[in-house]
Amino acid sequence: MPGSPATGRPFSGPPMAWAFALASAKAPADKTGHRNAEQEEKSKAARNRLRMRPILPSGMPVRFLIAISLALAASQASTLGQQPAPTPDIHFTPTRHAIADAMLQLAGVTAQDVVYDLGSGDGRIPIIAAQKYGARGVGIEIDPRLVTQSWGNANDAQVANRVRFLVGDLFTADLGEATVVTMYLSPSIMKRLTPTLRALKPGTRIVSHQFTMPGWPPDDRRQVDEAEILLWRVPK
Ligand SMILES: C[S@@+](CC[C@H](N)C(=O)[O-])C[C@H]1O[C@@H](n2cnc3c(N)ncnc32)[C@H](O)[C@@H]1O
């Protein structure tokens, strides 16, 4: 680390501040305690040389130092710009394919439907809706990594042109175009979602894997292996 020209102590400023430190040393006084004109001239010339000379850690090129400074600034800016990832209200546990298919059958999904899965995980329910029933599928998922995985799965299933996966919060998502809404969530999330689901357009079918809606009895329910699936129709 370079020393400060004024004090000789290590210079602790940021990297760019090292680059052009100003000399503050004065010419020494003569024996009488006064500086003569010649000494003053030499001292001035020395100060000017220091003013122009980059003071760097030994052997470190200026361009390298500037690159470090820019990289530090960029990383700081991107850290400041980042929002913390939202916390999922429930973690990812997939619905088995047989149960997912039974949910779509219980809703009577056809090629005319737009199927929204709330908390869509790896995208399997919208993908089956598109692949097997020719519907359009939309997944709303809070975890961006699962959304990326869903697009990969849709490509593999060759239905990427019939599905959409959105990083978003199921509590605030716009469900206006849905004709079928599916979900595998939790009792507390179902309770919070009930008013939103009741307000969907009349005739919308809602299917839940396992969890009921308090105060709204289902129109139909089926047992599929270990799971119960439930259906509601939004009244006309
Ligand atoms: C039990 S998994 C169900 C996954 C998929 N629907 C299925 O049945 O296979 C619940 C999913 O909801 C997602 N999730 C949790 N809270 C959410 C929120 N507020 N908005 C959107 N997705 C959420 C989780 O990341 C997880 O993928």
Ligand as a Chemical Component Dictionary entry (heavy atoms), coordinates in Angstrom:
data_LIG
# 
_chem_comp.id                   LIG 
_chem_comp.type                 NON-POLYMER 
_chem_comp.pdbx_formal_charge   0 
_chem_comp.three_letter_code    LIG 
# 
loop_
_chem_comp_atom.comp_id 
_chem_comp_atom.atom_id 
_chem_comp_atom.alt_atom_id 
_chem_comp_atom.type_symbol 
_chem_comp_atom.charge 
_chem_comp_atom.model_Cartn_x 
_chem_comp_atom.model_Cartn_y 
_chem_comp_atom.model_Cartn_z 
_chem_comp_atom.pdbx_ordinal 
LIG C1  C1  C 0  -47.808 -27.383 -2.601 1  
LIG S1  S1  S 1  -47.004 -26.577 -4.000 2  
LIG C2  C2  C 0  -48.139 -26.996 -5.338 3  
LIG C3  C3  C 0  -47.468 -26.981 -6.691 4  
LIG C4  C4  C 0  -48.393 -27.323 -7.877 5  
LIG N1  N1  N 0  -49.572 -26.492 -7.892 6  
LIG C5  C5  C 0  -48.809 -28.757 -7.826 7  
LIG O1  O1  O 0  -49.968 -29.012 -7.424 8  
LIG O2  O2  O -1 -47.998 -29.633 -8.187 9  
LIG C6  C6  C 0  -47.377 -24.849 -3.655 10 
LIG C7  C7  C 0  -46.617 -23.865 -4.555 11 
LIG O3  O3  O 0  -47.070 -22.550 -4.250 12 
LIG C8  C8  C 0  -45.967 -21.655 -4.374 13 
LIG N2  N2  N 0  -46.301 -20.457 -3.592 14 
LIG C9  C9  C 0  -46.276 -20.275 -2.249 15 
LIG N3  N3  N 0  -46.714 -19.055 -1.913 16 
LIG C10 C10 C 0  -47.041 -18.419 -3.059 17 
LIG C11 C11 C 0  -47.551 -17.132 -3.365 18 
LIG N4  N4  N 0  -47.845 -16.242 -2.413 19 
LIG N5  N5  N 0  -47.778 -16.822 -4.660 20 
LIG C12 C12 C 0  -47.482 -17.722 -5.651 21 
LIG N6  N6  N 0  -46.980 -18.948 -5.422 22 
LIG C13 C13 C 0  -46.777 -19.312 -4.141 23 
LIG C14 C14 C 0  -44.802 -22.448 -3.833 24 
LIG O4  O4  O 0  -43.574 -21.937 -4.289 25 
LIG C15 C15 C 0  -45.111 -23.848 -4.383 26 
LIG O5  O5  O 0  -44.506 -24.063 -5.645 27 
# 
loop_
_chem_comp_bond.comp_id 
_chem_comp_bond.atom_id_1 
_chem_comp_bond.atom_id_2 
_chem_comp_bond.value_order 
_chem_comp_bond.pdbx_ordinal 
LIG C1  S1  SING 1  
LIG S1  C2  SING 2  
LIG S1  C6  SING 3  
LIG C2  C3  SING 4  
LIG C3  C4  SING 5  
LIG C4  N1  SING 6  
LIG C4  C5  SING 7  
LIG C5  O1  DOUB 8  
LIG C5  O2  SING 9  
LIG C6  C7  SING 10 
LIG C7  O3  SING 11 
LIG C7  C15 SING 12 
LIG O3  C8  SING 13 
LIG C8  N2  SING 14 
LIG C8  C14 SING 15 
LIG N2  C9  SING 16 
LIG N2  C13 SING 17 
LIG C9  N3  DOUB 18 
LIG N3  C10 SING 19 
LIG C10 C11 SING 20 
LIG C10 C13 DOUB 21 
LIG C11 N4  SING 22 
LIG C11 N5  DOUB 23 
LIG N5  C12 SING 24 
LIG C12 N6  DOUB 25 
LIG N6  C13 SING 26 
LIG C14 O4  SING 27 
LIG C14 C15 SING 28 
LIG C15 O5  SING 29 
# 
